[in-house]
């Protein structure tokens, strides 16, 4: 299987790349390294079934040149800083346009499957009970959450209009090796500084 991973040098993306490489898939990572890190994927450099493209999803021409003959796209590229949107709301525009670009190039290149990393931030403020899968309405309270929800909408519309197939995962507070941000990451760092 040939897979194309946007944001594959990031925290979650690099772990996904490790798993895909472990299965023997042909993996291409497409990442601008704005928040991802080469040291997360450098152990794959030089392997015959791995390639890395340092590029931005906002560069549609480069994306068109790169996305050729893939079975599935794993779209994990996004600015991971939830709080940044309150200072720079244009990060939402970048994430939404990046998602649109990947979908449009998939349409042009006849790539029919996309796996998208969304976020629990699409729910906004919710009751303290476990949420059902059909919880609504979705009312994000952060620019980040709004961008993720808009991206989900784009994916849904492309799937229905262009006969694509999607899997959307809404992650919440993921932690582990290579973690570089998030509420739990911040909490641990505060404890280290002031036990």
C-alpha positions in Angstrom: 0.0 0.0 0.0 1.2 3.5 -0.8 0.4 6.1 1.8 0.8 9.9 1.9 1.1 11.5 5.3 0.7 15.2 5.8 2.2 16.4 9.1 4.1 13.1 9.3 7.0 14.8 11.2 4.7 15.9 14.0 4.0 14.2 17.4 1.1 12.0 16.3 2.1 11.9 12.6 5.6 10.5 13.4 4.1 7.6 15.4 1.7 6.9 12.6 4.6 6.8 10.2 6.4 4.4 12.5 3.4 2.1 12.5 2.9 2.3 8.7 6.6 1.6 8.1 6.4 -1.4 10.4 3.7 -2.8 8.1 6.0 -2.4 5.1 3.9 0.2 3.4 5.5 2.7 1.0 5.3 6.0 3.0 5.7 9.6 1.9 5.8 12.3 4.5 4.8 15.8 3.4 5.6 18.3 6.1 6.7 22.0 6.2 8.4 21.4 9.6 6.7 24.4 11.1 5.8 22.3 14.2 7.1 18.9 13.1 10.7 17.8 13.7 13.0 15.9 11.4 14.5 14.1 14.4 11.0 12.4 14.9 11.4 10.6 11.5 15.1 10.6 10.7 15.4 6.9 11.6 13.4 6.2 8.4 15.6 8.4 6.1 17.4 6.1 3.6 14.9 3.3 3.7 13.7 2.3 0.2 10.0 2.6 1.1 10.2 6.0 2.8 10.4 9.5 1.3 10.2 13.0 2.8 9.0 16.1 1.0 9.6 19.4 2.8 6.7 21.5 1.5 3.6 23.4 2.6 0.1 22.3 1.8 -0.7 25.9 0.8 1.6 25.3 -2.2 -0.9 23.6 -4.4 1.4 23.2 -7.4 4.0 21.3 -5.3 1.2 19.2 -3.8 0.0 18.3 -7.3 3.5 17.2 -8.3 3.9 15.2 -5.1 0.5 13.4 -4.7 0.7 10.8 -7.5 -0.4 7.1 -7.3 -1.3 6.8 -3.6 -3.9 4.6 -2.1 -4.7 6.7 1.0 -3.9 10.1 2.4 -3.5 10.5 6.2 -4.1 14.2 6.8 -2.5 15.2 10.1 -1.0 18.6 9.1 -2.2 21.5 11.2 -0.9 24.1 13.6 -1.3 22.1 16.9 -1.3 25.2 19.2 -5.0 25.6 20.3 -4.3 28.8 22.1 -2.6 30.5 19.1 -5.9 31.2 17.5 -6.8 33.8 20.1 -3.7 35.8 19.1 -3.5 34.9 15.4 -6.9 33.8 14.2 -5.6 33.5 10.6 -4.1 30.1 11.5 -7.7 28.8 11.0 -7.6 30.1 7.4 -4.3 28.3 6.8 -5.5 25.0 8.2 -8.8 25.1 6.3 -7.1 26.1 3.0 -4.6 23.3 3.5 -7.4 20.8 3.9 -9.2 22.1 0.9 -6.0 21.9 -1.2 -5.3 18.2 -0.2 -8.9 17.3 -1.0 -8.8 19.1 -4.4 -5.6 17.5 -5.4 -6.9 14.1 -4.3 -9.9 14.7 -6.6 -7.6 15.7 -9.5 -5.3 12.7 -8.9 -8.2 10.2 -8.2 -7.1 9.4 -4.7 -10.3 8.2 -3.0 -9.4 7.6 0.7 -8.5 10.1 3.4 -8.0 9.7 7.1 -8.2 13.0 9.0 -7.1 13.9 12.5 -9.7 16.2 13.9 -10.0 17.2 17.6 -12.4 17.0 20.5 -12.3 20.8 20.4 -15.1 20.7 17.8 -17.5 19.9 20.7 -16.9 23.2 22.5 -18.2 23.3 26.1 -20.0 20.1 26.9 -21.8 18.6 29.9 -19.4 16.7 32.2 -20.9 13.3 31.2 -19.5 11.0 28.5 -20.5 12.2 25.0 -22.3 10.0 22.5 -21.0 9.7 19.0 -23.9 11.7 17.7 -23.6 14.6 20.2 -24.6 18.0 18.9 -24.8 20.7 18.2 -21.1 21.1 17.6 -20.2 24.6 18.8 -16.4 25.0 19.1 -15.2 27.8 21.4 -11.6 28.0 19.9 -10.4 29.1 16.5 -8.6 25.8 16.3 -11.8 23.8 16.9 -13.7 25.9 14.4 -11.0 25.1 11.8 -11.1 21.4 12.5 -14.9 21.4 12.2 -14.7 23.4 8.9 -12.2 20.8 7.7 -14.6 18.0 8.6 -17.3 19.7 6.6 -15.1 20.0 3.6 -14.1 16.3 3.8 -17.8 15.3 4.1 -18.8 17.4 1.1 -15.9 16.0 -1.0 -16.8 12.5 -0.1 -20.4 12.9 -1.1 -19.7 15.0 -4.2 -16.6 13.1 -5.6 -17.2 9.6 -4.3 -14.4 9.7 -1.8 -14.2 7.8 1.5 -13.1 9.3 4.8 -12.3 8.3 8.4 -12.3 11.2 10.9 -10.8 10.8 14.4 -11.4 13.4 17.1 -8.4 13.2 19.4 -8.4 14.7 22.9 -5.2 15.5 24.9 -2.9 12.9 23.3 0.3 12.3 25.3 3.4 10.2 24.8 6.9 10.2 23.5 7.6 13.2 21.2 4.8 15.2 22.7 5.6 18.9 22.4 2.4 20.7 23.5 -1.0 20.4 25.1 -2.7 20.7 28.5 -1.1 17.6 30.0 2.3 18.4 28.6 2.0 21.9 30.2 0.8 20.4 33.5 3.8 18.0 33.6 6.3 20.9 32.8 4.8 23.0 35.6 5.1 20.1 38.0 8.8 19.7 37.0 9.5 23.4 37.7 7.5 23.6 40.9 6.9 20.1 42.5 
